[in-house]
Amino acid sequence: MKYPYEIEVCCDSWESAKVAAEAKVDRVELCSGIGEGGLTPSMGLIDLVMQKLNVQTHVLIRPRSGDFLYSSEEIEIMEKDVEYCKKSGVQGVVIGFLLANGEIDKKLTQQFIELAQPMKVTFHRAFDMCKNPILALEELKELGIDYILTSGQAATAKEGGSLISELVKKSDGIIKIMPGSGVRAHNLEELMIQTQAPAYHMSARIKVDSNMEYQKTAVAMGAQSLEDEYKISTHSLKDLQKAASLVR
């Protein structure tokens, strides 16, 4: 079965979402905390993107970094976040739940699929931490997940290309396998040929200089280096336009 290809861009700020929308990609995934693997973004960012940008929007539902085994209170937080997204007109949410033994938490996944309706639902890279990816694929197919975001249980989608290709074949067109991690404009075409996946989760992240005139260069507030403290993360419009052109 042949699919139209889709490009989803990971966006953790208003600026990055605006650039992605200008590049006319198929979809943005809104999140925060990229350095922590992605967390749920603010209500303000969700609202502004929905009100001012003409782009399909999925929102990451993840209340903290770390594993994907959640407490009852954390589940309650995620339920409220999904309900907020639905009320805001968001087109999809991105979730991921595992049991302590490394298997997919089917009961919780089903609960959130039902809660999210009519929004689309992606199972995120918690999939890459599960014990048996082929079994997990079959379970998620039965549950009715729309997308699986995966690096093929490797550090990058390129390294996990063999498993991704197998997942695409075994998906039977029921679920869309979406390679992510290390996907960029320069290697997108190679991944498309290698995996034949129908959708790709990517970024074209660049850093631009802050407009701050006074800069306290001896103090860091979370940047990986002092040199990055006055840099703003966004996306390269040129690279996203190149990626979008490859799937048209």
N, C-alpha and C positions, 0 to 999 in steps of 0.2 A: 504493500500500500504506500502510495506517495503522499507526502504532506506539503503544504506551504511552509516554508521555513519561518521561524519567529526569532526576533532578537529582543531579549529582556535585559535591561541595564540596571545594575545595582546602584541606587542613589541614596546617599545619607545626608543630603542637605537640599535646601531650596535651589541653590545655584546649580548643583549637579543634575537635579530633576529638570530644571529649565533648559539646560543644554541638551539633555536626552530628548526632551519633547521637541526642541528645535531641529534635532537631527532626524526626527520622524521615525524613531524606533517603534517597535510594536507595543512595548510595554516597559514600565519602570517597576522595580521592586523597591519600595521605600523601607528604609531601616535607619538605625543609628548604630554607634559602637562597632564600626567595621573592624577595628583592631581586636575586638572580642568575639569575632565571628558573626556579628550582627545581632542587634537587639530591636525591640519595638520602638518606632519613632514617636515623636511627640504628636499630640492631637493637633497642635497648631500647624505643623508641617503637613499632616494629612489634609487638613481643611484647605490650606492655601493651594496645594497641588490640585485638589479636586475642583476648587473654585476658579483657578486661573490658568491651568494648563490643560490642553486638549490631548491627553495621553492616557491610555489604559493603565490603571494603577493597581498593583498588588502590594499588600502590606505584610511585613514580617511580624509574626506573633511569637515573641520570645522574651520573657521577662528578666532573664539574667544570662550571664555567660556560664560556661561549664557544661555539665552533662545534660541529658534530655530526659531525666527521671525527675518528675516534679511533685512537690507537695500539694495537698488539697488547696492551700491558700494560693499557691502559684497558679494552679489550674483556674481558680476563681478569677484571678487577675486576667488571665488569657481569655476567659469567657467574656469578661467585660470589654476587653480590647476588640474582640471579634464583633460583639454587638455594636460597639462604637463605629467600627469600619462599615458595617452594614448600613447603619443609619446615615453615614456620611456619603454613601453612594459608591464606595470602593468596589472595584470589580472582582477582587480576589484576595485571599489571605494565604500566608505561607506558614505551615506548622510542621512539627516533628516530635513524635513521642516514642520513647523506647522503654521496655521493661528492664529490670535489673539484670536479667540474663542475656541482654543484648538483642532480644527479639523486638519486633514492632509491637507497640501497645495498640492492639487492634480495637479494643473497647473504647479507649480514649480518642483514637483517631476517628472512629465512627461517630462518636459524640460530637466532635468538632466539625465534621463534614455536615452533619445534620444542622448544627447551630449556624453554620456559615451560609447555608442555602439562602438565596440562589447564587451566591458568589462562587467563583472558581476556587479550588483548593490545591495548593502545591505542598508536597511533602519535601522538606528541605534537606540539607546535608546531614541531618541526623541519620539519614539513610546510609551515609558513608561510614557510620560508626556501628552499624548493625552487624550481627554475627553471620547471617546468611543472606546475601543480597538477592539471590535468585528466588528463594522462598519469600523474602520481603516483597519483591516485585509482584509475585502471585497474590499475596495477601492484599497489597494495596490496589491491585486490579479489581479484586473482589469487593473491596470497600468503596470503590468509585472515586479514588483520587484522580485529579485531572493531570497533574504534572509530578514528576520526580526530579528534583535538582540533585545532581550527583557529579562527583569528580571521578567516578569509577573506583571508589575506595582507595584512591591514591592522592598524593600531594597536589597534583594538578590533573585537569581533564585530559591533557595530552598523555600523561603517564598512565592514566586509567582508561585510555581509549579502547583497549581490547574488551574490558568488561562493559564499558558503555555500549559498544557495538553489539555485544551479546544481549544486553538489556533491551536495546532497541528492537532486535529481532524477536525477542520473547515477549515484547509488549503487545504484539498483535494489533497495533493501532488502537488499543483500548485506552492506553495511558501514554502521555507524551514524556519521553525521556529528555531531560534538558541538561546537557553538560555545563558545569560551572567550575570555577577556580582556574585562574591563569588564562582564561579565554580573552583574547584581545583581537583587534582588527587584523594584526599581522599574521595570526595563526588560525583565524576563523575558517578560512577556506580549506585549509589542511584538515581541520577537525570535522568539517562537513563531509569531506570525502572519506575520512577514516571511519567515522561513526554512523553517518547517515541519520543522525538524530534530527527530529523535527523542530527543535527549539534550542536556543543557546543563551546562557546567562553570562553576561560579560561586563567589563568596565573599560574605560579608557582614561583612567585616573591620571591627572596631572596636578601639580602644585603651582599656585600663582602667589605672587607677593602680596602681603597685607598692605593696606593703605595707612597703617599706623606710622606716624612720623616719629613719635617717641617709642623706643623699643628697649625694654629691660632685658638685655642679652645674657645676664648671669642667672636668671631664674626660669625654670621650665615648669609649665602647668599641665604636662601630660604628653607633650611631643616626644618622639623617640630620641631626638637630639635637639640641642639648643638652636641649631641652624634651622630647624623646622618649626620653631615656636611661632614665627611670624609668617607662616605659609598657610594658604587656604587651599583645601582640596576640592577639586571639581573634575570635570571630564573634558577631554579634547573633542570639540565639535567635529573637527576634520576626521578623526578616527572613527567616531560614531557614525558619521555620514558614510564613510567607507564601508563599515560593517553593514549598515542598512542597505547599501547598494548591492551587496553580495547576495542578499536574499530576495531581492525584488524580481 
